[in-house]
Amino acid sequence: MEEFILSIVENFKELSYFGIMLALTIEFVPAEVVLPLAGYWVYEGDMTLWGTVLAGTVGGTFGPLTLYALGRYGGRPFILKYGKYFFINEEKLNKADEFFAKNGGMVAFTARFLPGVRTLISIPCGMAKMNVWSFSIYTFAAMLPITFLYVFLGYKLGDRWKDVGELANTYLLPIGIGVLVIFILYKLITKSRKRQK
């Protein structure tokens, strides 16, 4: 399956930065494959680092909007019936629901850093009818450092760009937890100050 996806992504290379953006807009093409490969293209001198990061971030923001729309306008029954075509099963959907219920609106940002939840969290955001602009801004803000990490590691590892996925996840999980902790502390401090007034 990965070889098939790689063959598709290689064709997008001909479209340069627009190709990277387009590949990431298609949700069944994993960013974990596209971005390290794009980093390798930077290593080869075919693209610039920041141009690639920007294209990847924009594509990584547009892509989740498709799953957000599925959640918002199709609802859970639709997702359970047709989700298999997007590699979504009930177990994955339940995990995304659970994470969203625990973490509220900030989930569109925080969940991007957590492997296994990153993509599917868009669905409960849509089902909860989260404001689409807020969803897009949070998604863009999270995708920028994530995209940079994957592209930069692909660039640094060069011919070994396929090793990026496992390496990146070791960074992203603690970052995601750290971001969540900071957000919770911020909320607690804000509530405490309001009570004092």
N, C-alpha and C positions, 0 to 999 in steps of 0.2 A: 504493500500500500504506500509506504514511504517513497519507494522508487517511482511510483506512478505520480505522486504529488510533486516530487523533485523534477520530473520531466515536464510537468505543467509549469512549474515556477521558472524553469530554464527558458521557456518560451516567452515569459513575461520580461525577461532581461532585455529583449530587443526593444521594449518600450521604455527602457531606462527607469527614471524615478517614477514616472506614471505607472509603469508596470509593477513596481513594488507596491505602490498605493493600491492598484487594482487587485493584486494578488491577496492583499490583506483585507480587502473589502469583501472578498468571498470567504464566508465564515468557515467552510469546511477545509480551507487551506490553513494549517496551523502556523501561527506566527513563530513558534519555536523552530520551525524548519526554514521559513522564508527569511527571517532576520539574520540568523547566523550566516546563511548563504549570501545574503546581500553584503554582510560584513566581509566575506571572502572576496566579493567583487570589488569592494573598496581596497582590500589588500592587493588585488591584481591591478589596481589603478584605473578601473573602468568607471568608478563613481567617487564622489567625495563623501567623507564621513557625515558631515552635517546635512547635506542634501538627502542622503539615504535615511538618516534619522528622521528628518522632517517628513519625507514621503511615507515612511513606515508608521509614524505617529498619526498622520492624517488617515491613512488606510486602516490603522488599528482603532480609530475612532468611528469611522463609517461602518466597519464590519459589525460591531456589536449592536448597531442601530437596527439591523435586520432581525436579530433575535429579540431585541427590545420590542419591536413592532409585533412580532409573533406573540409575545407575552401579553402585550396591551390589547391587541385586536382579536387574537385567537383564543386566549385563555388557556387554562390547564387542559381541558378535554382535547382541544386541538393539538396542543403540544404532545400529549401522550399518544395521540393517534398518528401524527405525522412526524414526530420528533426523531424517529429512527433514520429518516432521510438526512438529518443533520447530526447524526451520531449522538443523539440525546435519548437516554432511557430514563425510566421512572426513578431509579436509584440516584442518578446524577441530578435530576430535577429536584428530588427531595433534599439533597445536600445543599443545593443552591437556595432553596426555599428557607431551610433552617438557618443558613448563614445570614440571609437577608433579614429574617425575623429578629435575629439577635442584634444586628448591627445598624438597622435603619438606613436612612438616606446616604450616609457616608460609604455604604457598601459598594457603590459604583466605582469609588476610588480604591478603597482598601482591598477589595476582592481581586483586583487585577494583579496583585502581588502574590496571590496564593495559588500554587499549581493545583489543578483539578477543579477549581471553582472559577478560575479566571474568565473563561468564555461564557459559561452557562449562567452566571449571575445576572446577565442582561435580561433574562426571561422574567425572574421575579420582580426586577425593577419595572418592567413593562406591565406585568400583572398588577403591581401596586400603583400603576398609573403615575409613576414619578415624573416630574416635569422634564420634558425631553431636552430642554436647554441645560438644565442642571445636570442631567445624566451625561450629556455630551461633554460638558466642561469638566466634570469629574473624570470621565473616561480619558479625555485628552491629557489632563494633568497627570494621570497615572501612567498612560502609555508613553509619555515622553521619556521618563527615566528608564522604563522597562525596555523600550526600543533602543535607547542608547546603549544599555548594558548588553543586549543581545548582539547588536551590530558591532560594538566595540570589541567584544570577546571574539566574534567571528573574524574581525580584522586582525586582532592580535594572534589568534591561533592559526590563521592562514589555512594551510592545507588540512589542518585538523579541525576545521570549523564544525564538523559533526559532533564533536565533544562538548560543544557549547551548552546544549540543553541541560545536561546534568549539572554542569558547573554553575550555570545561571540560577538554577533553582535553589542552590545552597545559599545564594545571596538574597534572592527574592523573598523567601519565607521569613527570615528574621526581619527584613525591611518591612514587610507587610504587617507583622506582629507589632513592630515598633511604631508604625504609623497608627495602627489601631489603638495602641496604648496612649499615644500622644493625644489622639482625638478624644478618647474617654476622659483623660485628665483635663483636657480643655473644657469639655462639657461639665464636668464636676466643679471646676473652678468658676465657670460662668454661672452655674446655678447657685453656688455658694455666695457669689457677689450680689446676685439678685435678691437673695434672702436677707442679706445684710442691709440692703437699701430699704 
